[in-house]
Each structure stands twice: as structure tokens, then as C-alpha cells.
Amino acid sequence: MTRQQNGARRSVLAKAPVTARRTGYLTGFFKKTFAIAAMELTKLRHDPTELFTRAIQPTLWLLLFGQVFSHARAIPTGSLRYIDFLAPGILAQSVLFIAIFNGISIIWERDQGIVYKFLASPTPRSALVLGKAVSAGVRGLSQTVIIYLLGLLLGISFNWHPLALMGVMTFVFLGAALFSTFSLIVACWVKTRERFMGVGQVLTMPLFFASNAIYPVAMMPHWLQRISHLNPLTYQVDGLRSLMLTGSIAGSLGLWLDLAVLLAALTGLVMISAWLYPNIAR
């Protein structure tokens, strides 16, 4: 064996342990993330009535608000019926309203002493945060079933292509994970249940009404349009509207842009939340 071959062999052997450590770290990280997610989802199994109570809000919005404004024809949606236009927005709204209050769980865990155990464990903080985001994403998928069932009753023209359905689930999952992580940041900041409920109520309405959930962005005043384009909910609704409904939707921002914005926002919020996570214990 030549000197060059010996050098190359030593280089490969030196890199092998590093690669193995990285692979082991990633495997352990994902295992811990899914363990946290599974723990959170266990709560839903113990209280399945939550799935039924979640159906009330979207039902009221579609059956009352949607039907009234469909007959009034007060909001221009082109050739698209208003009830069809509204359905993706109500799906995103339902996911938002559920996910934005998930942060209260971390306050409860702090009061029960669970957070201190998590911080003392070798589990990375980002895995703790991401696990909760994954569980919120899975919980949000139940809203998809509710909206599709209501849509069938109301005669909404859904796109039933398998890829479109997978895309809808992806956007619902990302939106729920994103706003759940945002709520964790709020919880780490306010630290008490009373303050969190108040701040949560204040945040949901601006996020909802400064989006394209119930009316097109073109109807908004210019200052609100600018805010809307900074609102992640706008991109979630736009993606859902493009995937859920048959035919092209005028004014679509672009499916890949919607996906990129949600992924970038989720990544940034996970990093911020992981950094702030220890603050809840102080």
C-alpha cells in the first residue's frame, strides 16, 4: 500500500467516528422529539371530547357567517362562491384558535414541576419545543376532517386529488405547529395562566382579521395589506385555498412561497422558543 493510500485510509477512519456521532445525535434528537409529541398526544386520548368541542366554532362560522354573506354577496370573490372561498379560511382559523392556547400547557407543567425535570434531562430544548409543535400539528389535523365534512353538507367544491389532500394536511400541520410554538414564546414571557389567557385573546383577533381568511387582501386598506403580507396566517390560508378548491384562485401568492414562509417562520420560532424555554422556570 502506498503512502498516499495509507493517508487516505487514515482520513476515512478519522471521519467515520464523527459521522457516526452526528448520525447518533440526529437519531436521538428525533426520538426525543417524538417522545415529547407522544406524551402530549396521550392527553388527547384521555379526553376525546375535545375533538367534538372543536367542531362547534367552525360549524357556526360556516353555517351562520358563511351562509349570510353568501346570500348578501357583500364580499367579491369573482366566480368563486363565498362559502367556497370561506372554507379554507375557517380551517386555518380553527387551527389558529386551538394552537394559540397550547402554550398554557407549559405553565401547567411548570406548576406541576415537570418543566424542571425536562430541563435537568439531557433532552435538547429544541427537541422539547419541537415535540410540542409536532403534537399540535397532529391535533390540528382533526379540524381538516371537520371542515371537509361540513363542506360536503354545504356543497363546497373540494379538490379530492390525493396530492392536494396531502398538501392540505401539510399546511394544516405547519400552521398548527407554528402558532403553537408562538404560544410557547408568549407563555415563557408572561409566565402565568391569567396573563397568558388575556394576551392570547388579544393576539388571535388581529392575526385572524389581518389575514385573507374571510375576505381578499385586495379589499383591505393599503396599510393593512402590508401587515397582512407579514402575517403567517395569510400564507397558510393562501396555500389551503389553492389546494382545497377546484379551479384557479385569483390573487394566489404562490404555493411554494406559502410553504417557504411557513417553514422559515416555524424554524425561527422554534429557535427563539428553545432559547426562551428555561425562562418559564425562573
C-alpha positions in Angstrom: 0.0 0.0 0.0 1.4 3.4 -1.0 1.9 6.3 1.3 -1.0 8.2 -0.3 -3.3 5.2 0.1 -2.3 5.0 3.8 -3.1 8.7 4.2 -6.4 8.3 2.5 -7.3 5.3 4.7 -6.4 7.2 7.9 -8.5 10.1 6.8 -11.6 7.9 6.2 -11.2 6.2 9.5 -10.9 9.6 11.3 -14.1 10.9 9.7 -16.1 7.7 10.4 -16.5 8.3 14.2 -17.5 12.0 13.5 -20.2 10.8 11.0 -21.4 8.1 13.4 -21.7 10.7 16.3 -23.6 13.1 14.1 -26.0 10.3 12.9 -26.4 9.1 16.5 -27.2 12.7 17.7 -29.8 13.2 15.0 -31.4 9.8 15.7 -31.5 10.6 19.4 -32.9 14.1 18.8 -35.8 12.8 16.7 -36.5 10.0 19.2 -36.7 12.6 22.0 -38.9 14.9 19.9 -41.4 12.2 19.0 -41.4 11.0 22.7 -42.5 14.5 23.8 -45.1 14.6 21.0 -46.4 11.2 22.0 -46.7 12.3 25.6 -48.7 15.4 24.5 -51.0 13.3 22.3 -51.7 10.9 25.2 -53.7 13.8 26.8 -56.0 13.8 23.8 -56.6 10.1 24.2 -57.6 10.6 27.8 -60.0 13.4 26.8 -61.5 12.6 23.4 -64.5 15.0 24.0 -62.0 17.7 22.9 -62.4 16.6 19.3 -66.2 17.2 19.4 -66.0 20.6 21.1 -63.6 21.7 18.4 -66.3 21.2 15.8 -68.5 23.9 17.3 -66.6 27.0 16.2 -66.1 26.2 12.5 -69.7 24.9 12.3 -71.0 28.3 13.5 -68.7 30.2 11.1 -69.7 28.2 8.0 -73.4 27.8 8.7 -74.1 31.3 10.0 -71.5 33.7 8.9 -70.8 31.9 5.6 -74.4 31.5 4.6 -75.4 35.0 5.4 -72.5 36.6 3.5 -73.1 34.2 0.6 -76.6 35.5 0.2 -75.6 39.1 0.8 -72.9 38.9 -1.9 -71.1 41.7 0.1 -67.6 40.3 -0.5 -66.4 40.0 -4.1 -64.7 36.6 -4.8 -65.0 36.5 -8.6 -66.5 33.3 -10.0 -66.0 31.5 -6.7 -68.9 31.2 -4.3 -68.2 32.9 -1.0 -68.9 29.8 1.0 -66.2 28.0 -1.0 -63.8 30.9 -0.5 -64.5 30.9 3.2 -64.0 27.2 4.0 -60.1 27.2 3.8 -60.0 30.4 5.9 -62.2 28.9 8.6 -60.0 25.8 8.6 -56.9 28.0 9.2 -58.8 30.0 11.8 -59.8 26.9 13.7 -56.2 25.7 13.7 -55.0 29.1 14.9 -57.5 29.4 17.7 -56.6 25.9 19.0 -52.9 26.2 18.7 -52.5 29.7 20.1 -53.6 28.5 23.5 -51.3 25.4 23.6 -48.7 27.5 25.5 -50.7 27.3 28.6 -49.6 23.6 28.9 -46.1 24.7 29.6 -47.3 26.9 32.5 -49.2 23.9 33.9 -46.1 21.8 33.6 -44.1 24.4 35.4 -46.6 24.4 38.3 -46.5 20.6 38.4 -42.7 20.5 38.4 -42.5 18.8 35.1 -40.5 21.6 33.4 -37.7 21.3 35.9 -37.4 17.6 35.2 -37.2 18.3 31.5 -34.5 21.0 32.0 -32.5 18.6 34.1 -32.7 15.8 31.5 -30.2 15.6 28.5 -33.1 16.3 26.1 -32.2 19.3 23.9 -34.5 22.3 24.5 -35.2 22.4 20.7 -36.5 18.8 20.9 -38.8 19.8 23.8 -40.2 22.7 21.8 -40.4 20.8 18.5 -42.1 17.8 20.2 -44.9 20.1 21.4 -45.1 21.6 17.9 -45.5 18.2 16.3 -48.3 17.2 18.7 -50.1 20.5 17.9 -49.7 19.7 14.2 -51.3 16.3 14.7 -54.1 17.7 16.8 -54.8 20.3 14.1 -55.4 17.6 11.5 -58.7 16.8 13.2 -60.0 20.2 12.1 -59.4 19.2 8.5 -61.9 16.3 8.9 -64.5 18.6 10.4 -64.2 21.2 7.7 -64.4 18.6 4.9 -67.5 17.0 6.4 -69.2 20.4 6.8 -68.1 21.3 3.2 -69.8 18.1 1.9 -73.1 19.1 3.6 -72.8 22.7 2.2 -71.9 21.6 -1.4 -68.4 23.1 -1.4 -66.4 22.1 -4.5 -63.3 20.5 -2.9 -60.3 19.2 -4.8 -60.2 15.5 -3.9 -56.9 14.7 -5.7 -54.6 12.7 -3.3 -51.7 15.1 -3.7 -54.0 18.1 -3.0 -55.2 16.3 0.2 -51.6 15.7 1.3 -50.8 19.3 0.6 -53.8 20.4 2.8 -52.6 18.2 5.7 -49.1 19.6 5.3 -50.3 23.2 5.5 -52.6 22.5 8.5 -49.7 20.7 10.3 -47.3 23.5 9.7 -49.8 26.2 10.7 -50.7 24.4 13.9 -47.0 23.8 14.8 -46.1 27.4 14.0 -48.8 29.1 16.1 -48.3 26.5 18.9 -44.6 27.4 19.1 -45.6 31.1 19.0 -47.8 30.5 22.0 -44.9 28.9 23.9 -42.9 32.0 23.4 -45.8 34.1 24.8 -46.1 31.6 27.8 -42.3 32.0 28.5 -42.8 35.7 28.5 -46.0 36.1 30.6 -45.4 33.1 32.9 -48.9 33.0 34.4 -52.1 31.5 33.2 -54.2 34.6 33.8 -51.8 36.8 31.8 -51.5 34.2 29.1 -55.3 33.9 28.5 -55.5 37.7 28.2 -52.6 38.0 25.8 -53.9 35.0 23.8 -57.3 36.7 23.3 -55.6 39.9 22.2 -53.4 38.2 19.7 -55.9 35.9 18.0 -58.2 38.6 16.6 -55.5 40.8 14.9 -53.9 37.7 13.4 -57.3 36.5 12.1 -58.6 39.8 10.8 -55.3 40.9 9.3 -55.3 37.9 7.0 -57.2 36.7 3.9 -59.3 34.2 5.9 -62.7 35.9 5.4 -62.0 38.5 2.7 -59.5 39.0 -0.1 -56.4 41.0 0.7 -57.3 43.4 -2.2 -60.3 44.6 -0.2 -58.0 45.8 2.7 -56.7 49.4 3.0 -53.0 49.6 1.9 -51.6 49.8 5.5 -53.5 46.6 6.4 -52.4 44.9 3.2 -48.8 45.4 4.3 -49.5 43.9 7.7 -51.3 41.0 6.0 -48.2 40.1 4.0 -46.2 39.9 7.2 -48.8 37.6 8.8 -48.0 33.8 8.5 -51.8 33.1 8.6 -52.2 34.8 5.3 -49.8 32.3 3.7 -51.4 29.3 5.3 -54.8 30.4 4.1 -53.5 31.1 0.6 -51.9 27.6 0.4 -55.1 25.9 1.7 -57.3 27.8 -0.7 -55.1 26.9 -3.6 -55.1 23.2 -2.6 -58.6 22.7 -1.3 -60.7 24.2 -4.0 -61.2 23.2 -7.7 -60.1 25.8 -10.3 -57.6 28.6 -10.1 -57.9 31.2 -7.4 -57.2 34.8 -8.5 -54.5 36.6 -6.4 -52.8 33.5 -5.2 -49.4 34.3 -3.7 -47.9 31.0 -5.0 -47.9 27.6 -3.3 -44.1 27.3 -3.0 -43.9 30.8 -1.5 -46.6 29.9 1.0 -44.7 26.8 2.0 -41.4 28.5 2.3 -42.7 31.3 4.5 -44.4 28.8 6.9 -41.2 26.7 7.1 -39.0 29.7 7.7 -41.3 31.1 10.3 -41.6 27.8 12.1 -37.8 27.3 12.1 -37.3 30.8 13.5 -39.9 30.4 16.2 -38.6 27.0 17.3 -35.1 28.6 17.8 -36.5 31.5 19.8 -38.7 29.3 21.9 -35.9 26.9 22.6 -33.8 29.8 23.8 -36.6 31.2 26.0 -37.7 27.8 27.4 -35.7 28.0 30.6 -37.3 31.4 31.4 -40.6 29.7 32.3 -38.8 28.0 35.3 -37.5 31.3 36.7 
